[in-house]
Amino acid sequence: MIVVRFSNEMTKSLELVVEPWATQVTVPAGSKFAVHYSPPENRPDTSYAEVYEDMVKFWCEGDAFEVELNGKLILT
């Protein structure tokens, strides 16, 4: 399982968007969050993050994923 960790160091919430599912998770100010996924089989893992002013877009190459917010897995 691959875990990619982030933190929201801003004083306001931001949105985490996981593509290609267009799943959105609101991340409160000061929170830590992560995307967990299994690496793709039979192809390279080209997952990457795009960081914007109030959003992190994570392009996940795994077949499924989970989001962790402040140490707890949340439903996606």
PDB file with one MODEL, atoms N, CA, C and O in Angstrom:
MODEL        1
ATOM      1  N   MET A   1       0.850  -1.176   0.000  1.00  0.00           N
ATOM      2  CA  MET A   1       0.000   0.000   0.000  1.00  0.00           C
ATOM      3  C   MET A   1       0.894   1.237   0.000  1.00  0.00           C
ATOM      4  O   MET A   1       1.846   1.333   0.775  1.00  0.00           O
ATOM      5  N   ILE A   2       0.576   2.167  -0.870  1.00  0.00           N
ATOM      6  CA  ILE A   2       1.283   3.442  -0.930  1.00  0.00           C
ATOM      7  C   ILE A   2       0.478   4.465  -0.141  1.00  0.00           C
ATOM      8  O   ILE A   2      -0.748   4.509  -0.243  1.00  0.00           O
ATOM      9  N   VAL A   3       1.164   5.281   0.641  1.00  0.00           N
ATOM     10  CA  VAL A   3       0.514   6.339   1.417  1.00  0.00           C
ATOM     11  C   VAL A   3       1.194   7.654   1.056  1.00  0.00           C
ATOM     12  O   VAL A   3       2.406   7.798   1.216  1.00  0.00           O
ATOM     13  N   VAL A   4       0.410   8.609   0.567  1.00  0.00           N
ATOM     14  CA  VAL A   4       0.915   9.937   0.233  1.00  0.00           C
ATOM     15  C   VAL A   4       0.313  10.905   1.236  1.00  0.00           C
ATOM     16  O   VAL A   4      -0.906  11.057   1.307  1.00  0.00           O
ATOM     17  N   ARG A   5       1.181  11.567   2.020  1.00  0.00           N
ATOM     18  CA  ARG A   5       0.729  12.417   3.128  1.00  0.00           C
ATOM     19  C   ARG A   5       0.845  13.899   2.790  1.00  0.00           C
ATOM     20  O   ARG A   5       1.750  14.334   2.078  1.00  0.00           O
ATOM     21  N   PHE A   6      -0.112  14.656   3.331  1.00  0.00           N
ATOM     22  CA  PHE A   6      -0.166  16.101   3.156  1.00  0.00           C
ATOM     23  C   PHE A   6      -0.541  16.736   4.489  1.00  0.00           C
ATOM     24  O   PHE A   6      -0.961  16.044   5.417  1.00  0.00           O
ATOM     25  N   SER A   7      -0.388  18.057   4.582  1.00  0.00           N
ATOM     26  CA  SER A   7      -0.930  18.789   5.728  1.00  0.00           C
ATOM     27  C   SER A   7      -1.456  20.126   5.238  1.00  0.00           C
ATOM     28  O   SER A   7      -0.901  20.734   4.323  1.00  0.00           O
ATOM     29  N   ASN A   8      -2.535  20.569   5.864  1.00  0.00           N
ATOM     30  CA  ASN A   8      -3.124  21.867   5.546  1.00  0.00           C
ATOM     31  C   ASN A   8      -2.591  22.861   6.569  1.00  0.00           C
ATOM     32  O   ASN A   8      -3.096  22.925   7.689  1.00  0.00           O
ATOM     33  N   GLU A   9      -1.598  23.619   6.204  1.00  0.00           N
ATOM     34  CA  GLU A   9      -0.978  24.590   7.100  1.00  0.00           C
ATOM     35  C   GLU A   9      -1.640  25.958   7.023  1.00  0.00           C
ATOM     36  O   GLU A   9      -1.175  26.911   7.649  1.00  0.00           O
ATOM     37  N   MET A  10      -2.725  26.059   6.259  1.00  0.00           N
ATOM     38  CA  MET A  10      -3.427  27.334   6.113  1.00  0.00           C
ATOM     39  C   MET A  10      -4.358  27.583   7.305  1.00  0.00           C
ATOM     40  O   MET A  10      -4.562  26.708   8.146  1.00  0.00           O
ATOM     41  N   THR A  11      -4.902  28.770   7.355  1.00  0.00           N
ATOM     42  CA  THR A  11      -5.859  29.132   8.409  1.00  0.00           C
ATOM     43  C   THR A  11      -7.298  28.934   7.956  1.00  0.00           C
ATOM     44  O   THR A  11      -8.232  29.347   8.643  1.00  0.00           O
ATOM     45  N   LYS A  12      -7.479  28.298   6.793  1.00  0.00           N
ATOM     46  CA  LYS A  12      -8.820  27.995   6.281  1.00  0.00           C
ATOM     47  C   LYS A  12      -8.831  26.590   5.706  1.00  0.00           C
ATOM     48  O   LYS A  12      -7.781  26.004   5.443  1.00  0.00           O
ATOM     49  N   SER A  13     -10.026  26.061   5.515  1.00  0.00           N
ATOM     50  CA  SER A  13     -10.188  24.724   4.943  1.00  0.00           C
ATOM     51  C   SER A  13      -9.735  24.705   3.492  1.00  0.00           C
ATOM     52  O   SER A  13      -9.684  25.738   2.825  1.00  0.00           O
ATOM     53  N   LEU A  14      -9.410  23.521   3.023  1.00  0.00           N
ATOM     54  CA  LEU A  14      -9.140  23.319   1.606  1.00  0.00           C
ATOM     55  C   LEU A  14      -9.858  22.060   1.155  1.00  0.00           C
ATOM     56  O   LEU A  14     -10.322  21.268   1.976  1.00  0.00           O
ATOM     57  N   GLU A  15      -9.945  21.883  -0.144  1.00  0.00           N
ATOM     58  CA  GLU A  15     -10.594  20.706  -0.707  1.00  0.00           C
ATOM     59  C   GLU A  15      -9.531  19.752  -1.242  1.00  0.00           C
ATOM     60  O   GLU A  15      -8.618  20.161  -1.959  1.00  0.00           O
ATOM     61  N   LEU A  16      -9.664  18.485  -0.887  1.00  0.00           N
ATOM     62  CA  LEU A  16      -8.890  17.422  -1.511  1.00  0.00           C
ATOM     63  C   LEU A  16      -9.800  16.804  -2.559  1.00  0.00           C
ATOM     64  O   LEU A  16     -10.918  16.393  -2.247  1.00  0.00           O
ATOM     65  N   VAL A  17      -9.332  16.737  -3.795  1.00  0.00           N
ATOM     66  CA  VAL A  17     -10.078  16.098  -4.878  1.00  0.00           C
ATOM     67  C   VAL A  17      -9.236  14.935  -5.369  1.00  0.00           C
ATOM     68  O   VAL A  17      -8.089  15.119  -5.774  1.00  0.00           O
ATOM     69  N   VAL A  18      -9.810  13.728  -5.333  1.00  0.00           N
ATOM     70  CA  VAL A  18      -9.101  12.539  -5.807  1.00  0.00           C
ATOM     71  C   VAL A  18      -9.689  12.161  -7.167  1.00  0.00           C
ATOM     72  O   VAL A  18     -10.874  11.850  -7.288  1.00  0.00           O
ATOM     73  N   GLU A  19      -8.843  12.195  -8.169  1.00  0.00           N
ATOM     74  CA  GLU A  19      -9.232  11.859  -9.532  1.00  0.00           C
ATOM     75  C   GLU A  19      -8.700  10.471  -9.879  1.00  0.00           C
ATOM     76  O   GLU A  19      -7.684  10.066  -9.314  1.00  0.00           O
ATOM     77  N   PRO A  20      -9.320   9.742 -10.758  1.00  0.00           N
ATOM     78  CA  PRO A  20     -10.356  10.153 -11.684  1.00  0.00           C
ATOM     79  C   PRO A  20     -11.776  10.017 -11.143  1.00  0.00           C
ATOM     80  O   PRO A  20     -12.735  10.094 -11.912  1.00  0.00           O
ATOM     81  N   TRP A  21     -11.927   9.818  -9.837  1.00  0.00           N
ATOM     82  CA  TRP A  21     -13.250   9.619  -9.243  1.00  0.00           C
ATOM     83  C   TRP A  21     -13.974  10.921  -8.924  1.00  0.00           C
ATOM     84  O   TRP A  21     -15.177  10.902  -8.663  1.00  0.00           O
ATOM     85  N   ALA A  22     -13.281  12.038  -8.939  1.00  0.00           N
ATOM     86  CA  ALA A  22     -13.845  13.348  -8.580  1.00  0.00           C
ATOM     87  C   ALA A  22     -14.392  13.352  -7.154  1.00  0.00           C
ATOM     88  O   ALA A  22     -15.353  14.060  -6.851  1.00  0.00           O
ATOM     89  N   THR A  23     -13.772  12.554  -6.281  1.00  0.00           N
ATOM     90  CA  THR A  23     -14.150  12.518  -4.873  1.00  0.00           C
ATOM     91  C   THR A  23     -13.606  13.761  -4.182  1.00  0.00           C
ATOM     92  O   THR A  23     -12.428  14.089  -4.323  1.00  0.00           O
ATOM     93  N   GLN A  24     -14.468  14.458  -3.432  1.00  0.00           N
ATOM     94  CA  GLN A  24     -14.055  15.671  -2.738  1.00  0.00           C
ATOM     95  C   GLN A  24     -14.154  15.477  -1.235  1.00  0.00           C
ATOM     96  O   GLN A  24     -15.144  14.949  -0.729  1.00  0.00           O
ATOM     97  N   VAL A  25     -13.112  15.912  -0.524  1.00  0.00           N
ATOM     98  CA  VAL A  25     -13.069  15.852   0.927  1.00  0.00           C
ATOM     99  C   VAL A  25     -12.636  17.226   1.428  1.00  0.00           C
ATOM    100  O   VAL A  25     -11.620  17.756   0.979  1.00  0.00           O
ATOM    101  N   THR A  26     -13.390  17.799   2.345  1.00  0.00           N
ATOM    102  CA  THR A  26     -13.009  19.074   2.951  1.00  0.00           C
ATOM    103  C   THR A  26     -12.012  18.805   4.066  1.00  0.00           C
ATOM    104  O   THR A  26     -12.262  17.997   4.960  1.00  0.00           O
ATOM    105  N   VAL A  27     -10.884  19.491   4.001  1.00  0.00           N
ATOM    106  CA  VAL A  27      -9.810  19.321   4.977  1.00  0.00           C
ATOM    107  C   VAL A  27      -9.728  20.597   5.818  1.00  0.00           C
ATOM    108  O   VAL A  27      -9.348  21.647   5.301  1.00  0.00           O
ATOM    109  N   PRO A  28     -10.080  20.522   7.107  1.00  0.00           N
ATOM    110  CA  PRO A  28     -10.046  21.712   7.957  1.00  0.00           C
ATOM    111  C   PRO A  28      -8.627  22.271   8.116  1.00  0.00           C
ATOM    112  O   PRO A  28      -7.639  21.560   7.934  1.00  0.00           O
ATOM    113  N   ALA A  29      -8.554  23.546   8.454  1.00  0.00           N
ATOM    114  CA  ALA A  29      -7.270  24.199   8.709  1.00  0.00           C
ATOM    115  C   ALA A  29      -6.490  23.428   9.766  1.00  0.00           C
ATOM    116  O   ALA A  29      -7.060  22.962  10.752  1.00  0.00           O
ATOM    117  N   GLY A  30      -5.185  23.298   9.556  1.00  0.00           N
ATOM    118  CA  GLY A  30      -4.319  22.637  10.518  1.00  0.00           C
ATOM    119  C   GLY A  30      -4.373  21.126  10.511  1.00  0.00           C
ATOM    120  O   GLY A  30      -3.714  20.489  11.332  1.00  0.00           O
ATOM    121  N   SER A  31      -5.141  20.528   9.606  1.00  0.00           N
ATOM    122  CA  SER A  31      -5.307  19.070   9.571  1.00  0.00           C
ATOM    123  C   SER A  31      -4.232  18.388   8.746  1.00  0.00           C
ATOM    124  O   SER A  31      -3.630  18.986   7.854  1.00  0.00           O
ATOM    125  N   LYS A  32      -4.008  17.125   9.066  1.00  0.00           N
ATOM    126  CA  LYS A  32      -3.134  16.259   8.281  1.00  0.00           C
ATOM    127  C   LYS A  32      -4.027  15.276   7.541  1.00  0.00           C
ATOM    128  O   LYS A  32      -5.029  14.808   8.082  1.00  0.00           O
ATOM    129  N   PHE A  33      -3.661  14.963   6.293  1.00  0.00           N
ATOM    130  CA  PHE A  33      -4.477  14.049   5.507  1.00  0.00           C
ATOM    131  C   PHE A  33      -3.575  13.240   4.591  1.00  0.00           C
ATOM    132  O   PHE A  33      -2.442  13.627   4.306  1.00  0.00           O
ATOM    133  N   ALA A  34      -4.103  12.100   4.134  1.00  0.00           N
ATOM    134  CA  ALA A  34      -3.322  11.200   3.295  1.00  0.00           C
ATOM    135  C   ALA A  34      -4.246  10.438   2.353  1.00  0.00           C
ATOM    136  O   ALA A  34      -5.431  10.248   2.628  1.00  0.00           O
ATOM    137  N   VAL A  35      -3.671  10.009   1.239  1.00  0.00           N
ATOM    138  CA  VAL A  35      -4.356   9.123   0.307  1.00  0.00           C
ATOM    139  C   VAL A  35      -3.612   7.793   0.345  1.00  0.00           C
ATOM    140  O   VAL A  35      -2.396   7.749   0.156  1.00  0.00           O
ATOM    141  N   HIS A  36      -4.352   6.701   0.591  1.00  0.00           N
ATOM    142  CA  HIS A  36      -3.805   5.338   0.614  1.00  0.00           C
ATOM    143  C   HIS A  36      -4.298   4.642  -0.650  1.00  0.00           C
ATOM    144  O   HIS A  36      -5.480   4.717  -0.987  1.00  0.00           O
ATOM    145  N   TYR A  37      -3.394   3.968  -1.344  1.00  0.00           N
ATOM    146  CA  TYR A  37      -3.822   3.188  -2.514  1.00  0.00           C
ATOM    147  C   TYR A  37      -2.809   2.099  -2.815  1.00  0.00           C
ATOM    148  O   TYR A  37      -1.634   2.207  -2.463  1.00  0.00           O
ATOM    149  N   SER A  38      -3.276   1.058  -3.466  1.00  0.00           N
ATOM    150  CA  SER A  38      -2.389  -0.014  -3.915  1.00  0.00           C
ATOM    151  C   SER A  38      -1.807   0.396  -5.260  1.00  0.00           C
ATOM    152  O   SER A  38      -2.508   0.985  -6.083  1.00  0.00           O
ATOM    153  N   PRO A  39      -0.536   0.093  -5.492  1.00  0.00           N
ATOM    154  CA  PRO A  39       0.053   0.475  -6.781  1.00  0.00           C
ATOM    155  C   PRO A  39      -0.617  -0.281  -7.921  1.00  0.00           C
ATOM    156  O   PRO A  39      -1.073  -1.410  -7.741  1.00  0.00           O
ATOM    157  N   PRO A  40      -0.674   0.333  -9.077  1.00  0.00           N
ATOM    158  CA  PRO A  40      -1.283  -0.358 -10.215  1.00  0.00           C
ATOM    159  C   PRO A  40      -0.439  -1.564 -10.625  1.00  0.00           C
ATOM    160  O   PRO A  40       0.784  -1.571 -10.484  1.00  0.00           O
ATOM    161  N   GLU A  41      -1.123  -2.570 -11.130  1.00  0.00           N
ATOM    162  CA  GLU A  41      -0.421  -3.764 -11.616  1.00  0.00           C
ATOM    163  C   GLU A  41      -0.201  -3.628 -13.117  1.00  0.00           C
ATOM    164  O   GLU A  41      -1.049  -3.100 -13.836  1.00  0.00           O
ATOM    165  N   ASN A  42       0.938  -4.107 -13.576  1.00  0.00           N
ATOM    166  CA  ASN A  42       1.260  -4.164 -15.007  1.00  0.00           C
ATOM    167  C   ASN A  42       1.365  -2.809 -15.689  1.00  0.00           C
ATOM    168  O   ASN A  42       1.260  -2.721 -16.913  1.00  0.00           O
ATOM    169  N   ARG A  43       1.574  -1.747 -14.909  1.00  0.00           N
ATOM    170  CA  ARG A  43       1.821  -0.423 -15.485  1.00  0.00           C
ATOM    171  C   ARG A  43       2.506   0.432 -14.419  1.00  0.00           C
ATOM    172  O   ARG A  43       2.358   0.162 -13.227  1.00  0.00           O
ATOM    173  N   PRO A  44       3.235   1.434 -14.821  1.00  0.00           N
ATOM    174  CA  PRO A  44       3.927   2.265 -13.841  1.00  0.00           C
ATOM    175  C   PRO A  44       2.942   3.114 -13.034  1.00  0.00           C
ATOM    176  O   PRO A  44       1.863   3.466 -13.509  1.00  0.00           O
ATOM    177  N   ASP A  45       3.336   3.423 -11.827  1.00  0.00           N
ATOM    178  CA  ASP A  45       2.526   4.316 -10.988  1.00  0.00           C
ATOM    179  C   ASP A  45       2.925   5.747 -11.320  1.00  0.00           C
ATOM    180  O   ASP A  45       4.025   6.190 -10.989  1.00  0.00           O
ATOM    181  N   THR A  46       2.031   6.456 -11.969  1.00  0.00           N
ATOM    182  CA  THR A  46       2.299   7.845 -12.337  1.00  0.00           C
ATOM    183  C   THR A  46       1.402   8.804 -11.554  1.00  0.00           C
ATOM    184  O   THR A  46       1.098   9.898 -12.029  1.00  0.00           O
ATOM    185  N   SER A  47       0.985   8.400 -10.367  1.00  0.00           N
ATOM    186  CA  SER A  47       0.154   9.265  -9.516  1.00  0.00           C
ATOM    187  C   SER A  47       0.904  10.559  -9.220  1.00  0.00           C
ATOM    188  O   SER A  47       2.131  10.569  -9.118  1.00  0.00           O
ATOM    189  N   TYR A  48       0.155  11.647  -9.083  1.00  0.00           N
ATOM    190  CA  TYR A  48       0.778  12.931  -8.766  1.00  0.00           C
ATOM    191  C   TYR A  48      -0.233  13.873  -8.132  1.00  0.00           C
ATOM    192  O   TYR A  48      -1.442  13.653  -8.211  1.00  0.00           O
ATOM    193  N   ALA A  49       0.276  14.918  -7.506  1.00  0.00           N
ATOM    194  CA  ALA A  49      -0.573  15.921  -6.861  1.00  0.00           C
ATOM    195  C   ALA A  49      -0.393  17.261  -7.558  1.00  0.00           C
ATOM    196  O   ALA A  49       0.709  17.625  -7.969  1.00  0.00           O
ATOM    197  N   GLU A  50      -1.499  17.985  -7.681  1.00  0.00           N
ATOM    198  CA  GLU A  50      -1.484  19.374  -8.136  1.00  0.00           C
ATOM    199  C   GLU A  50      -1.954  20.210  -6.948  1.00  0.00           C
ATOM    200  O   GLU A  50      -3.000  19.925  -6.366  1.00  0.00           O
ATOM    201  N   VAL A  51      -1.200  21.225  -6.592  1.00  0.00           N
ATOM    202  CA  VAL A  51      -1.525  22.045  -5.425  1.00  0.00           C
ATOM    203  C   VAL A  51      -1.962  23.423  -5.906  1.00  0.00           C
ATOM    204  O   VAL A  51      -1.240  24.094  -6.644  1.00  0.00           O
ATOM    205  N   TYR A  52      -3.149  23.832  -5.479  1.00  0.00           N
ATOM    206  CA  TYR A  52      -3.707  25.136  -5.805  1.00  0.00           C
ATOM    207  C   TYR A  52      -3.885  25.927  -4.511  1.00  0.00           C
ATOM    208  O   TYR A  52      -3.583  25.425  -3.428  1.00  0.00           O
ATOM    209  N   GLU A  53      -4.365  27.136  -4.619  1.00  0.00           N
ATOM    210  CA  GLU A  53      -4.517  28.001  -3.445  1.00  0.00           C
ATOM    211  C   GLU A  53      -5.418  27.396  -2.374  1.00  0.00           C
ATOM    212  O   GLU A  53      -5.109  27.482  -1.185  1.00  0.00           O
ATOM    213  N   ASP A  54      -6.526  26.787  -2.780  1.00  0.00           N
ATOM    214  CA  ASP A  54      -7.473  26.240  -1.801  1.00  0.00           C
ATOM    215  C   ASP A  54      -7.875  24.799  -2.110  1.00  0.00           C
ATOM    216  O   ASP A  54      -8.929  24.330  -1.681  1.00  0.00           O
ATOM    217  N   MET A  55      -6.998  24.089  -2.878  1.00  0.00           N
ATOM    218  CA  MET A  55      -7.337  22.722  -3.270  1.00  0.00           C
ATOM    219  C   MET A  55      -6.058  21.931  -3.543  1.00  0.00           C
ATOM    220  O   MET A  55      -5.065  22.463  -4.039  1.00  0.00           O
ATOM    221  N   VAL A  56      -6.120  20.640  -3.200  1.00  0.00           N
ATOM    222  CA  VAL A  56      -5.100  19.684  -3.625  1.00  0.00           C
ATOM    223  C   VAL A  56      -5.829  18.664  -4.486  1.00  0.00           C
ATOM    224  O   VAL A  56      -6.781  18.023  -4.039  1.00  0.00           O
ATOM    225  N   LYS A  57      -5.373  18.520  -5.722  1.00  0.00           N
ATOM    226  CA  LYS A  57      -5.952  17.522  -6.621  1.00  0.00           C
ATOM    227  C   LYS A  57      -4.936  16.396  -6.720  1.00  0.00           C
ATOM    228  O   LYS A  57      -3.793  16.615  -7.123  1.00  0.00           O
ATOM    229  N   PHE A  58      -5.360  15.178  -6.348  1.00  0.00           N
ATOM    230  CA  PHE A  58      -4.472  14.023  -6.395  1.00  0.00           C
ATOM    231  C   PHE A  58      -4.956  13.071  -7.472  1.00  0.00           C
ATOM    232  O   PHE A  58      -6.060  12.534  -7.382  1.00  0.00           O
ATOM    233  N   TRP A  59      -4.134  12.860  -8.490  1.00  0.00           N
ATOM    234  CA  TRP A  59      -4.441  11.923  -9.569  1.00  0.00           C
ATOM    235  C   TRP A  59      -3.897  10.566  -9.168  1.00  0.00           C
ATOM    236  O   TRP A  59      -2.685  10.356  -9.152  1.00  0.00           O
ATOM    237  N   CYS A  60      -4.795   9.643  -8.843  1.00  0.00           N
ATOM    238  CA  CYS A  60      -4.440   8.341  -8.282  1.00  0.00           C
ATOM    239  C   CYS A  60      -4.488   7.273  -9.366  1.00  0.00           C
ATOM    240  O   CYS A  60      -5.520   7.069 -10.004  1.00  0.00           O
ATOM    241  N   GLU A  61      -3.367   6.596  -9.569  1.00  0.00           N
ATOM    242  CA  GLU A  61      -3.294   5.537 -10.571  1.00  0.00           C
ATOM    243  C   GLU A  61      -3.712   4.172 -10.024  1.00  0.00           C
ATOM    244  O   GLU A  61      -3.803   3.210 -10.787  1.00  0.00           O
ATOM    245  N   GLY A  62      -3.966   4.069  -8.726  1.00  0.00           N
ATOM    246  CA  GLY A  62      -4.440   2.811  -8.163  1.00  0.00           C
ATOM    247  C   GLY A  62      -5.873   2.542  -8.581  1.00  0.00           C
ATOM    248  O   GLY A  62      -6.572   3.441  -9.048  1.00  0.00           O
ATOM    249  N   ASP A  63      -6.308   1.294  -8.410  1.00  0.00           N
ATOM    250  CA  ASP A  63      -7.679   0.928  -8.779  1.00  0.00           C
ATOM    251  C   ASP A  63      -8.690   1.320  -7.713  1.00  0.00           C
ATOM    252  O   ASP A  63      -9.889   1.367  -7.987  1.00  0.00           O
ATOM    253  N   ALA A  64      -8.228   1.600  -6.511  1.00  0.00           N
ATOM    254  CA  ALA A  64      -9.093   2.015  -5.406  1.00  0.00           C
ATOM    255  C   ALA A  64      -8.236   2.841  -4.455  1.00  0.00           C
ATOM    256  O   ALA A  64      -7.008   2.811  -4.534  1.00  0.00           O
ATOM    257  N   PHE A  65      -8.883   3.577  -3.557  1.00  0.00           N
ATOM    258  CA  PHE A  65      -8.146   4.421  -2.627  1.00  0.00           C
ATOM    259  C   PHE A  65      -8.938   4.615  -1.347  1.00  0.00           C
ATOM    260  O   PHE A  65     -10.137   4.340  -1.291  1.00  0.00           O
ATOM    261  N   GLU A  66      -8.249   5.095  -0.320  1.00  0.00           N
ATOM    262  CA  GLU A  66      -8.868   5.505   0.938  1.00  0.00           C
ATOM    263  C   GLU A  66      -8.264   6.849   1.310  1.00  0.00           C
ATOM    264  O   GLU A  66      -7.127   7.152   0.949  1.00  0.00           O
ATOM    265  N   VAL A  67      -9.033   7.648   2.032  1.00  0.00           N
ATOM    266  CA  VAL A  67      -8.527   8.932   2.517  1.00  0.00           C
ATOM    267  C   VAL A  67      -8.465   8.879   4.040  1.00  0.00           C
ATOM    268  O   VAL A  67      -9.404   8.433   4.700  1.00  0.00           O
ATOM    269  N   GLU A  68      -7.359   9.337   4.574  1.00  0.00           N
ATOM    270  CA  GLU A  68      -7.152   9.444   6.020  1.00  0.00           C
ATOM    271  C   GLU A  68      -7.163  10.927   6.380  1.00  0.00           C
ATOM    272  O   GLU A  68      -6.486  11.730   5.739  1.00  0.00           O
ATOM    273  N   LEU A  69      -7.924  11.284   7.394  1.00  0.00           N
ATOM    274  CA  LEU A  69      -7.996  12.671   7.859  1.00  0.00           C
ATOM    275  C   LEU A  69      -7.698  12.680   9.349  1.00  0.00           C
ATOM    276  O   LEU A  69      -8.446  12.100  10.137  1.00  0.00           O
ATOM    277  N   ASN A  70      -6.627  13.323   9.735  1.00  0.00           N
ATOM    278  CA  ASN A  70      -6.190  13.390  11.148  1.00  0.00           C
ATOM    279  C   ASN A  70      -6.111  12.004  11.783  1.00  0.00           C
ATOM    280  O   ASN A  70      -6.549  11.801  12.915  1.00  0.00           O
ATOM    281  N   GLY A  71      -5.542  11.050  11.034  1.00  0.00           N
ATOM    282  CA  GLY A  71      -5.292   9.721  11.565  1.00  0.00           C
ATOM    283  C   GLY A  71      -6.443   8.743  11.477  1.00  0.00           C
ATOM    284  O   GLY A  71      -6.299   7.591  11.887  1.00  0.00           O
ATOM    285  N   LYS A  72      -7.602   9.175  10.946  1.00  0.00           N
ATOM    286  CA  LYS A  72      -8.757   8.284  10.842  1.00  0.00           C
ATOM    287  C   LYS A  72      -9.171   8.147   9.388  1.00  0.00           C
ATOM    288  O   LYS A  72      -9.242   9.135   8.658  1.00  0.00           O
ATOM    289  N   LEU A  73      -9.448   6.896   8.965  1.00  0.00           N
ATOM    290  CA  LEU A  73      -9.945   6.675   7.616  1.00  0.00           C
ATOM    291  C   LEU A  73     -11.370   7.188   7.540  1.00  0.00           C
ATOM    292  O   LEU A  73     -12.170   6.994   8.456  1.00  0.00           O
ATOM    293  N   ILE A  74     -11.674   7.853   6.422  1.00  0.00           N
ATOM    294  CA  ILE A  74     -13.031   8.368   6.241  1.00  0.00           C
ATOM    295  C   ILE A  74     -13.649   7.714   5.012  1.00  0.00           C
ATOM    296  O   ILE A  74     -12.935   7.258   4.118  1.00  0.00           O
ATOM    297  N   LEU A  75     -14.954   7.672   4.972  1.00  0.00           N
ATOM    298  CA  LEU A  75     -15.660   7.067   3.849  1.00  0.00           C
ATOM    299  C   LEU A  75     -15.530   7.976   2.639  1.00  0.00           C
ATOM    300  O   LEU A  75     -15.665   9.195   2.736  1.00  0.00           O
ATOM    301  N   THR A  76     -15.264   7.357   1.501  1.00  0.00           N
ATOM    302  CA  THR A  76     -15.149   8.133   0.250  1.00  0.00           C
ATOM    303  C   THR A  76     -16.069   7.558  -0.800  1.00  0.00           C
ATOM    304  O   THR A  76     -16.120   8.065  -1.920  1.00  0.00           O
TER     305      THR A  76
ENDMDL
END
